[in-house]
Amino acid sequence: MQDEDTSIQNIKKKELLTALGSVVFEKRSQIKKGINTFSYEYDIGNGLLSRLEKGLIDTKITTLWKLANAFGYTKCSDFVKQIEAKLPEDFNFYN
């Protein structure tokens, strides 16, 4: 049972990270900034940004907040809503 729960949570985590990466890539593309320029201007490592956009890594809340501000959101929650829109409506780690 625990292995099944862990497997489901890993699938959900990948789904969430993919949604986050997709939104970051789309928003960065909309403001027409290359990965090196964007990472320099907003103090986010370009390797970290690249892996994040590909859905390969999780991120800290501080990085999430920097990204929200970089894309013009005054509230990080508004940025998170963009990520939520990429997920199934019933997204939950434990179902």
Order of alpha helices (4+ residues) and beta strands (2+ residues): alpha-alpha-alpha-alpha-alpha
